Every structure is written in C-alpha cells, then in structure tokens.
C-alpha cells in the first residue's frame, strides 16, 4: 500500500511537469479576479473567492453570473487536467475524447461543483444559526472526502453525476489509505497557503494574489492529477504495469500525428 502511495505521488509530479502548459492554463482564471474586485459581494481568502448577497440586487445578480462563468471555466480546466493523465497513461487521443471531455464532462463537473457549493453553504448557514458551526465544518469535510474523486469518475468513466458520487465512495472504501493521504495533503497545503498569505499581507505584499497563484496553478492541477492517477490505479492491469516501471523515469511519448478529416480536405483546384 505504501509503495502504491509512493508510485502515485512520483507519477503525479512527473505528470505535472510533463503537462506544465496545461497547468498554466489555469492562469486564465486570473482575469476573473479583476472582475470580482469590482463587486462588494466578493471577498478573497486562501486562494478562494467567496460570494455573499447584500442589498445591491443588480450588482449581486451580475456578480452571480460572473461567478457561474468562472465556475464553468474552472470545471473545464479540471476536465482538461484529468484528461491529460488519462491520455498519458492509456494513450487516449484528443479527437476520440473531444465530445466527452469538453461538451459533456466539463458541464457535469460544473453542475456538480455548483450543487456542492449550495450544499456547503446550506450546512454552514444552518450550523451558524444553531450555534453548531464546528460540527457543520466537520460535516462539510466529510462530504468533501466522500466526493473527492467525482471529477475523476465523470471524466475517466464517462458517467453521470449520481453514478460518479457512488464510484467516488466505492473508491474511497477500497483505497482508504491513498484517499486519506491525498485528502490530508490537500488540507495541509491549504493551511500552508493560508499562512503564506497572512505573512505576506502583514509585510505589505500582495498575499492574496500569491495565494491565488499557488492554488490555481500549483495546488489544484497537481492534486487533480494525483487523484486521477490514483483513480486509474484501481485497474489491476494498469497498476501492475506501473509497479513494474515505477523505478524508471517515464519515457517521452511521441507527439501524435493529426490527420485531416475528409470534410476538411481542400477542394480540387483550390489554392490550399
């Protein structure tokens, strides 16, 4: 089991650097920070954006729309990150996966994250009203653990959200140590980023911007790839193959050769 954890983390680091351009794509989301700063309904902390309603209904509505757009793009990049691991491990080509990845999986992950945010908000609000905020936090953490591998299930298994939740729970039960380690590492990383942000803010530096960069470009894509690799290892054939080659560095894959589809071929006599 500990060897499996070692292999997962080793390969996750390799995947992160071999797909570094994909990881940098999360930087596009920085554009939304400037938009969020225009509305007083948003506040920033620990690399996250928090939305709250107030008396400004028009501003709140516009802010909500921007939030949904941000969440969809975030879901899109999560899908792309999970796909990158799937492509490298099982050699899935881009054309084969286009419809599932970008037209279907990203939308499902968007709906999942939106539903999860609503559930977390409801639990936190009820806990605050009843004076049980600590227990509400524990319940949110438990739910977060149970659905930790839902994005991986949606992209890798090509299933709907409800089935993905079931698969995520099943994976957690059958791979408890690996799942708990990933969950604890994510929690620890968030705590460290929060401390970095507080320290930089105290010395007058832009701690919020730094924490956003660390979360969006490093923490989120790295751990999504870690989860994806761990999830793929439930396949015994893939696991045995990775165990055999675990000590050796991954060889550079040959870049795929993209052919021209028939409908895109130039007409006879054209200049193209």
C-alpha positions as a printed Julia matrix, in Angstrom:
272×3 Matrix{Float64}:
   0.0    0.0     0.0
   2.79   2.42    0.88
   4.51   1.54   -2.39
   1.29   2.44   -4.2
   1.26   5.82   -2.46
   4.89   6.36   -3.43
   4.16   5.48   -7.07
   1.09   7.74   -7.21
   2.98  10.77   -5.84
   6.01  10.11   -8.04
   3.94   9.86  -11.19
   1.81  12.86  -10.2
   4.95  15.02  -10.04
   6.06  13.71  -13.44
   2.61  14.37  -14.91
   2.56  17.9   -13.54
   5.81  18.9   -15.2
   5.18  16.99  -18.43
   1.83  18.8   -18.77
   3.02  22.14  -17.42
   1.37  24.09  -20.25
  -1.96  22.59  -19.27
  -1.31  23.6   -15.66
  -0.57  27.16  -16.73
  -3.94  27.3   -18.47
  -5.49  27.78  -15.02
  -3.81  31.19  -15.05
  -6.54  32.35  -17.43
  -8.84  32.43  -14.41
  -6.84  35.35  -13.01
  -8.84  37.55  -15.38
 -11.85  36.98  -13.16
 -10.08  38.35  -10.09
 -10.19  41.84  -11.58
 -13.9   41.39  -12.3
 -14.65  40.11   -8.8
 -12.83  43.09   -7.3
 -15.45  45.4    -8.87
 -18.22  43.99   -6.68
 -18.51  44.24   -2.91
 -20.29  40.85   -2.81
 -16.96  39.07   -3.18
 -14.1   38.66   -0.77
 -10.87  36.7    -1.15
  -9.06  34.38    1.22
  -6.65  31.43    0.96
  -6.74  31.4    -2.82
 -10.54  31.2    -2.89
 -13.39  33.55   -3.82
 -16.4   33.83   -1.53
 -19.72  35.25   -2.68
 -22.38  36.78   -0.43
 -25.66  38.57   -1.16
 -26.41  42.08    0.06
 -28.88  44.89   -0.64
 -27.36  45.63   -4.05
 -29.57  43.31   -6.09
 -28.33  44.36   -9.54
 -24.69  44.05   -8.53
 -25.45  40.75   -6.86
 -27.12  39.38   -9.99
 -24.24  40.42  -12.23
 -21.75  39.04   -9.73
 -23.62  35.74   -9.64
 -23.48  35.45  -13.44
 -19.73  36.14  -13.42
 -19.31  33.53  -10.68
 -21.11  30.91  -12.77
 -18.94  31.7   -15.79
 -15.83  31.43  -13.62
 -17.02  28.1   -12.24
 -17.63  26.7   -15.72
 -14.15  27.67  -16.92
 -12.71  26.18  -13.74
 -14.62  22.94  -14.41
 -13.36  22.99  -17.99
  -9.72  23.16  -16.86
 -10.32  20.43  -14.27
 -11.61  18.21  -17.09
  -8.57  19.05  -19.18
  -6.24  18.2   -16.29
  -7.85  14.81  -15.66
  -7.8   14.08  -19.39
  -4.06  14.85  -19.54
  -3.37  11.97  -17.14
  -5.79   9.69  -18.98
  -4.03  10.5   -22.26
  -0.56   9.74  -20.9
  -1.45   6.54  -19.05
  -3.85   4.95  -21.52
  -2.82   6.81  -24.7
  -6.23   8.26  -25.48
  -6.08  10.63  -28.44
  -7.65  14.08  -28.4
 -10.16  13.57  -31.22
 -11.59  10.44  -29.6
 -12.2   12.25  -26.34
 -13.36  15.65  -27.6
 -17.11  15.23  -27.22
 -16.94  13.56  -23.82
 -14.35  15.9   -22.38
 -15.41  19.34  -23.46
 -19.07  19.04  -24.39
 -20.18  16.69  -21.65
 -17.72  16.14  -18.78
 -16.98  19.82  -18.15
 -20.7   20.61  -17.9
 -21.28  17.72  -15.49
 -18.39  18.84  -13.28
 -19.78  22.38  -13.37
 -23.2   21.17  -12.16
 -21.51  19.03   -9.51
 -19.4   21.89   -8.13
 -22.38  24.25   -8.16
 -24.54  21.74   -6.28
 -21.72  21.06   -3.82
 -21.29  24.8    -3.15
 -25.01  25.13   -2.43
 -24.92  22.15   -0.04
 -21.86  23.51    1.77
 -23.48  26.94    2.07
 -26.72  25.49    3.44
 -24.92  23.32    6.01
 -22.69  26.21    7.12
 -25.66  28.57    7.44
 -27.71  26.1     9.47
 -24.71  25.37   11.66
 -24.15  29.08   12.27
 -27.82  29.69   13.16
 -27.9   26.74   15.56
 -24.53  27.56   17.06
 -23.03  24.35   15.68
 -20.52  25.83   13.27
 -17.75  23.37   14.24
 -19.96  20.34   13.55
 -21.12  21.91   10.29
 -17.46  22.23    9.28
 -16.83  18.58   10.12
 -19.88  17.54    8.07
 -18.66  19.59    5.11
 -15.22  17.97    5.38
 -16.82  14.51    5.44
 -18.91  15.29    2.35
 -15.83  16.7     0.62
 -13.96  13.47    1.36
 -16.77  11.27    0.06
 -16.99  13.13   -3.27
 -13.24  13.68   -3.62
 -12.98  11.58   -6.79
 -16.18  12.65   -8.53
 -14.41  14.7   -11.27
 -12.18  11.7   -11.99
 -15.2    9.39  -12.18
 -17.02  11.73  -14.55
 -14.1   12.14  -16.96
 -12.48   8.7   -16.77
 -15.61   6.55  -16.52
 -17.85   8.79  -18.67
 -20.8    8.53  -16.28
 -23.38  10.91  -14.8
 -23.02  12.8   -11.52
 -25.02  10.44   -9.3
 -23.09   7.41  -10.55
 -19.84   9.34  -10.13
 -20.66  10.01   -6.46
 -21.24   6.28   -5.92
 -17.95   5.44   -7.68
 -16.11   8.02   -5.59
 -17.41   6.5    -2.35
 -16.57   3.0    -3.57
 -13.03   4.07   -4.44
 -12.66   5.7    -1.02
 -13.72   2.46    0.69
 -11.42   0.22   -1.36
  -8.45   2.64   -1.33
  -8.89   4.3     2.04
  -5.24   4.98    2.88
  -4.43   6.52   -0.5
  -7.61   8.62   -0.43
  -6.97   9.84    3.12
  -3.37  10.73    2.31
  -4.45  12.81   -0.7
  -7.18  14.48    1.36
  -4.78  15.28    4.21
  -2.14  16.62    1.81
  -4.74  18.92    0.21
  -5.81  20.15    3.65
  -2.2   20.69    4.74
  -1.39  22.54    1.51
  -4.37  24.87    2.02
  -3.25  25.6     5.58
   0.28  26.41    4.41
  -1.04  28.69    1.65
  -3.24  30.47    4.18
  -0.22  31.07    6.42
   1.81  32.35    3.46
  -0.98  34.74    2.55
  -1.24  36.07    6.12
   2.53  36.55    6.36
   2.74  38.4     3.04
  -0.22  40.6     3.97
   1.47  41.52    7.25
   4.63  42.7     5.47
   2.59  44.71    2.97
   2.9   42.35    0.0
   0.09  41.12   -2.26
  -0.57  37.94   -0.3
  -3.99  37.39   -1.85
  -2.57  37.35   -5.39
   0.23  34.98   -4.39
  -2.2   32.59   -2.71
  -4.43  32.63   -5.81
  -1.46  31.76   -7.99
  -0.39  28.92   -5.69
  -3.91  27.47   -5.55
  -4.87  27.82   -9.22
  -1.58  26.99  -10.94
   0.02  24.57   -8.48
  -2.28  23.1    -5.84
  -5.47  22.43   -7.85
  -3.92  20.95  -11.02
  -1.3   18.94   -9.1
  -3.79  17.29   -6.77
  -6.32  16.73   -9.55
  -3.61  14.85  -11.41
  -2.68  12.99   -8.22
  -6.31  11.94   -7.76
  -6.58  10.97  -11.43
  -3.51   8.79  -11.28
  -4.65   7.15   -8.04
  -8.1    6.55   -9.54
  -6.65   4.91  -12.64
  -4.65   2.53  -10.44
  -7.89   0.75   -9.46
  -7.37  -1.13  -12.73
  -5.18  -4.11  -11.84
  -3.6   -4.28  -15.28
  -2.55  -0.64  -15.19
  -1.41  -0.97  -11.59
   0.84  -3.95  -12.29
   2.35  -2.2   -15.31
   3.05   0.95  -13.29
   4.56  -1.06  -10.45
   6.95  -2.75  -12.86
   8.12   0.57  -14.29
   7.8    2.62  -11.11
  11.5    2.97  -10.51
  12.26   4.07  -14.05
  11.53   7.59  -15.35
   8.67   7.84  -17.79
   9.88   7.97  -21.39
   8.92  10.88  -23.58
   5.83  10.0   -25.61
   5.88  10.62  -29.31
   3.66  13.53  -30.28
   0.51  12.34  -32.07
   0.16  12.94  -35.77
  -3.13  14.57  -36.55
  -4.71  13.67  -39.85
  -7.03  15.86  -41.89
 -10.69  14.9   -41.71
 -12.41  14.24  -45.03
 -14.79  17.15  -44.69
 -11.83  19.48  -44.1
  -9.84  18.4   -47.15
  -9.39  21.18  -49.72
 -11.49  21.01  -52.84
  -9.85  20.06  -56.1
  -8.32  23.08  -57.79
  -8.18  25.2   -54.62
  -5.04  27.11  -53.68
  -4.81  25.5   -50.24
